Amino acid sequence: MSRPTKGKRKPSIADVAAAVGVSKTTISRYLHGEYDYMSADTRSRIETVIRELDYRPNKMAQGLKATNSRMIGVTIANISNPFSSQLLKGMQSVCRERGIQLLVSDADDDPKLERTAIESLMDSQVDGLIVNTVGGNDEFLTTFANTAGNPPIVLLDRMITPPVCDCIVTDNAGAVDTMLDHVHDRGYDYVVFVTQTIDGITTRRARADAALDYFAGHDLAGEVLEYADSPRDGGNCTDDAARTTSGNESGLAVRLGAILDAHHDERVCVFANNEDAMCDVFAVLADLSEAHDQPSGDGAERGAANGTGTANGTDVSNDTSAADETGTSNGTGTVNGVGTTVGLCAFATKRWARYSGPGITCVDQDPVLMGRTAAARLIARIYDGDSSPAQLVEIPAQLRVFGSTAA
């Protein structure tokens, strides 16, 4: 049996048929599991050729599909993030209404795993894809979106510029401006925007750039602190790499502690890029607070003044009950372990932020709505004949004020 030479061109169903010595219809029947009139020898030869040619059935022309699978594939950057579960909840609610099944894969923050997951979902004959990309795969995703015969794709909480497919994102610049307006109004002097490594993740870049633009144009100083590894992984907060806009590199705990020391006579607010970063900040402040609270040489306690207690590693003064639904804060802020008054805020969902310590002031992205919007856009492309140009949909975030940024 002849074998076509493998080159850059992906093998087609015609290549498989020629190599096996049967018709394309026979190959199509095999791919759809229709073996009634197919000998065991023919099936075995088809299986061998498909494996040797590395042929992926999902790359066949869409016309070979008799019907839609009624399945949508989803890849999530990191499914352990609470934000991700809310995205999925929104998607599922829309898909359930239309009788569509979701196939979900976790990329675990690995670009290679993400590409493999997309190929696997395509092998499962999904009708379209929603991708919450880990970053670093823009070229792959652009090629995928522009390749004839591939199903529609929607990016969620990420975007590619210029858009090659529908992109559903938060109005990140608007959300950063809203939060920093609030922080400024509360009398803070310095802001540290803390984010995991930006790399090619567009949401992180958009938020960091918006923060820097705000600092440059307003009477509020600040910097961006970018770090590589979570201090919650491995236990030692000072081992992870970090860098700031000033070019310094060291662990997140070392850098954040140094910033707080440098601004000990100012009110500092730490603004976390997302819920994971907020947890990492908690871990760092817990270590700082623990170190500060160790007895001095004469055995005296070195805790924060005025009888403050602790919550999530940050000392909390007086009553820090969560805000009511109007966004009014009843709390009195937080104090870190070295005596500098520290505010805390984050991109986070209200349902999570309100129960963390005194309640964490947040810009709530409404991930359920984002998930619903992404699913609705993809369904319109697949099943409703929507062929309009790719859209960038920016969903406003809502400021939720709690005790962590009290005046």
C-alpha positions, 0 to 999 in steps of 0.5 A: 500500500502506498504512503503519501510523503508527510510534509507541512501539509496536514494529511486529508481524508483523501490521503488516508483513503489512497493509502488504504486503497478504499474510498473516502466514503469508507473512511468516513463510515469508519470515522463515524463508527459505521462498521456494519459492512466493513471487514476486520482487515479493512478496519485494521488497515484504516486504523494503522494508516490513521496512526502512521499519518497522524491524521486527525478526523476533526480536520476533515471538511465540515461537510462530512459531518452529517449533523452537529454534535451539540457539544462545545469544548472549553479550555480553562487556564487554571480550573482551581481558580474560583473565578473559573468555576463561575465562568463555567457556571455561566456557560453551562446555564446558557448551554443547558437552555439549548440542549448543548453539552460542555466538554471541559479541559484544564490547561493548568497554566501550561501553553503546551497542555492548552494546545493538546487540550484543544486538539483533543476537544477537536478529536471529540467533534465539538461544534466550537470552542471557548478558550480561557487561554493561559497566554503564549498561544496567540499565534496558535489561536490566530492560525486556528481561527483563520483556518477554513474548516475549523469551527468557531472559537471565542476567547474568554477573559482574554483577547487577541489584537486585532481580534480574529474571533469574538473576545469577551473581557472585563472593561479592565482599564475602566475597572482599574480607574474606578478602583484607584479613584476609590483608593485615592478618595480614601486618602491612600498615598501609595499603591502597589499593583501586585500581579503574577507574571504577565507574559502574554496574558492580555488581561494582566497586561491591560490592568498593569498598564492601566495602573501605570497610566493612572499613576502618571496622570493623577496625584497618586503614586504607585508601582507594579510588582510582578512575581513568578511563583506563589508563596503558597507553593512550597512554603517559603514566601521569599524564594519566588522571583519577583520584579517591579517597574523599578527593575528590582528582583527578589521574592514577593515577600522581600519586595513587598516588605521593602516597599512597606518599609520604604513608605512606613510614614504613608498610607499604602494600598495593595491592589491584587490582580486577581483572587490568586494574587490576593491569597498570595498577598495574604500569605506574605502579610501573614509572614510579616505579621507573624515575624512582627508579633514575635516577642522582643528580647525583654519578652514584650509583645510587638503587636500592632498598637491599639489592641488590634487583632488579626485576620488572614495574617493582617491585623484588623482594627476594631469592627471590620464587618462587611459592607452592606449592599449599597457599598458602604463600608463599616470597617476601619482598614487593616494594619500590617505587621510593621506598623504601616497602615495598609489597604487591600483591594483586588479584582475578585468576586463579591461572594468571595471577597466579602468573607475574607477578613474584614471584607476585601474591597473588590471590582467584581467582574461578574464571571457568570455574566462573562460565561453566559455572554461567551456561550451565547456568542459561540452558539450564535456563530454555530447554530444561528447563522451569525457571520458578523465580524469578530467582536470585542465585548467589554463587560463593566465591573462593579466596585464593591466596598468593604472594610479593607480600604476604610478611610 
